[in-house]
Amino acid sequence: MKKPLMVAGAVLVLGTAWAVAGTGTESGDGAGEGKARRLERLRTEVGLSDEQIAELQKMRSENRDRMMRQRTEMRIARQQLQDLITAPTVDTAAIEAQTKRLTDLEAAMTQARVNQQLALRQVLSPEQLEKLRALRSEHPGKRGPGRRGFGHGRRGDGAEAPAPPQ
């Protein structure tokens, strides 16, 4: 039980660093102004050096394309599985093989997230990690446009997800 919670916490911390050091802009800003503000916030509130910020940017850049490819592969694999399940004739062996493929892709993505978190721990000091966690807890669910988190968002088909019951 502890291990999944630790991994989830690690992913949240990494997500915060990526969101704060992200390349997107905030609405109404010129290109790069939102990024500059997020980087300055990291510098002041977490106490990051220029070298640490450069390393975070490098890590994000290296991982962004790979993660996008992995998410696309997973979407395709899910759709292929759904197609197999709803086909007029059921091919159990193909469904099992596609299920294994999807499971393997999910495992690879989880491992990549863990590796990113471990890499982040090599860049930040324990005190900086704690400050980053505190910064994240100040704004739960506020992850920025296009970011996944708990709460409302888009479904895979592009439609708005229904609001949760209140």
TIPA-653926 format. One record per residue (C-alpha): residue number from 1; x, y, z. Coordinates in steps of 0.25 Angstrom, whole numbers, plus 5000, padded with zeros to 4 digits. Example, Ala and Ser with C-alpha at 12.3 -4.5 7.8 and 13.67 -1.06 7.14 Angstrom:
(1; (5049; 4982; 5031));
(2; (5055; 4996; 5029));
END
This chain:
(1; (5000; 5000; 5000));
(2; (5011; 5010; 5003));
(3; (5019; 5008; 4990));
(4; (5007; 5012; 4981));
(5; (5005; 5024; 4990));
(6; (5020; 5028; 4989));
(7; (5019; 5027; 4974));
(8; (5007; 5035; 4973));
(9; (5013; 5046; 4982));
(10; (5026; 5045; 4974));
(11; (5018; 5047; 4961));
(12; (5011; 5059; 4967));
(13; (5024; 5066; 4970));
(14; (5029; 5063; 4957));
(15; (5017; 5068; 4950));
(16; (5018; 5081; 4958));
(17; (5032; 5083; 4954));
(18; (5028; 5081; 4939));
(19; (5016; 5090; 4940));
(20; (5023; 5101; 4947));
(21; (5035; 5100; 4937));
(22; (5026; 5097; 4925));
(23; (5027; 5103; 4912));
(24; (5013; 5107; 4910));
(25; (5008; 5122; 4912));
(26; (4997; 5127; 4921));
(27; (4985; 5133; 4915));
(28; (4987; 5147; 4910));
(29; (5002; 5146; 4911));
(30; (5011; 5148; 4900));
(31; (5019; 5136; 4896));
(32; (5028; 5131; 4907));
(33; (5023; 5141; 4917));
(34; (5016; 5130; 4925));
(35; (5028; 5121; 4925));
(36; (5037; 5133; 4930));
(37; (5028; 5135; 4942));
(38; (5027; 5120; 4945));
(39; (5042; 5119; 4945));
(40; (5044; 5132; 4953));
(41; (5034; 5126; 4963));
(42; (5042; 5113; 4964));
(43; (5055; 5121; 4966));
(44; (5049; 5130; 4977));
(45; (5040; 5120; 4984));
(46; (5047; 5107; 4983));
(47; (5061; 5114; 4983));
(48; (5066; 5108; 4969));
(49; (5079; 5112; 4963));
(50; (5080; 5116; 4948));
(51; (5087; 5102; 4946));
(52; (5076; 5095; 4953));
(53; (5066; 5102; 4944));
(54; (5074; 5099; 4932));
(55; (5074; 5084; 4936));
(56; (5059; 5084; 4938));
(57; (5057; 5090; 4925));
(58; (5066; 5080; 4918));
(59; (5059; 5068; 4925));
(60; (5045; 5073; 4921));
(61; (5050; 5075; 4907));
(62; (5056; 5061; 4906));
(63; (5044; 5054; 4912));
(64; (5032; 5062; 4905));
(65; (5033; 5056; 4892));
(66; (5035; 5042; 4897));
(67; (5023; 5043; 4906));
(68; (5014; 5049; 4895));
(69; (5018; 5037; 4886));
(70; (5015; 5027; 4898));
(71; (5001; 5034; 4900));
(72; (4998; 5033; 4886));
(73; (5002; 5018; 4885));
(74; (4993; 5016; 4897));
(75; (4981; 5023; 4891));
(76; (4983; 5015; 4878));
(77; (4985; 5002; 4886));
(78; (4972; 5005; 4894));
(79; (4964; 5007; 4881));
(80; (4969; 4995; 4875));
(81; (4965; 4987; 4887));
(82; (4951; 4993; 4886));
(83; (4950; 4990; 4872));
(84; (4954; 4975; 4875));
(85; (4944; 4974; 4886));
(86; (4932; 4980; 4877));
(87; (4936; 4973; 4864));
(88; (4925; 4964; 4859));
(89; (4933; 4952; 4861));
(90; (4941; 4951; 4874));
(91; (4956; 4947; 4873));
(92; (4959; 4943; 4888));
(93; (4974; 4941; 4885));
(94; (4975; 4955; 4878));
(95; (4968; 4962; 4890));
(96; (4977; 4955; 4900));
(97; (4989; 4959; 4891));
(98; (4984; 4973; 4890));
(99; (4981; 4974; 4905));
(100; (4995; 4970; 4908));
(101; (5001; 4980; 4898));
(102; (4993; 4991; 4905));
(103; (4997; 4986; 4919));
(104; (5012; 4986; 4914));
(105; (5010; 5001; 4909));
(106; (5004; 5005; 4922));
(107; (5015; 4999; 4930));
(108; (5026; 5005; 4921));
(109; (5019; 5019; 4923));
(110; (5019; 5017; 4939));
(111; (5033; 5013; 4938));
(112; (5037; 5026; 4930));
(113; (5029; 5034; 4941));
(114; (5037; 5028; 4952));
(115; (5050; 5030; 4944));
(116; (5047; 5045; 4943));
(117; (5044; 5046; 4958));
(118; (5057; 5039; 4961));
(119; (5064; 5049; 4951));
(120; (5057; 5061; 4958));
(121; (5062; 5056; 4972));
(122; (5077; 5057; 4966));
(123; (5075; 5071; 4962));
(124; (5067; 5077; 4974));
(125; (5072; 5076; 4989));
(126; (5062; 5070; 4999));
(127; (5059; 5084; 5004));
(128; (5055; 5088; 4990));
(129; (5047; 5076; 4988));
(130; (5039; 5079; 5001));
(131; (5037; 5093; 4996));
(132; (5032; 5088; 4983));
(133; (5022; 5079; 4990));
(134; (5017; 5091; 4999));
(135; (5016; 5099; 4986));
(136; (5008; 5088; 4980));
(137; (4999; 5087; 4992));
(138; (4995; 5102; 4992));
(139; (4988; 5100; 4978));
(140; (4982; 5086; 4978));
(141; (4976; 5082; 4964));
(142; (4982; 5095; 4958));
(143; (4991; 5089; 4948));
(144; (4989; 5099; 4936));
(145; (4983; 5098; 4922));
(146; (4984; 5084; 4916));
(147; (4989; 5077; 4928));
(148; (4982; 5065; 4934));
(149; (4978; 5065; 4948));
(150; (4966; 5062; 4957));
(151; (4953; 5068; 4953));
(152; (4948; 5073; 4940));
(153; (4954; 5071; 4927));
(154; (4953; 5066; 4913));
(155; (4949; 5051; 4910));
(156; (4957; 5044; 4899));
(157; (4946; 5047; 4889));
(158; (4948; 5062; 4890));
(159; (4935; 5064; 4897));
(160; (4934; 5071; 4911));
(161; (4934; 5061; 4922));
(162; (4921; 5062; 4930));
(163; (4922; 5070; 4943));
(164; (4922; 5061; 4956));
(165; (4910; 5061; 4964));
(166; (4909; 5071; 4975));
END
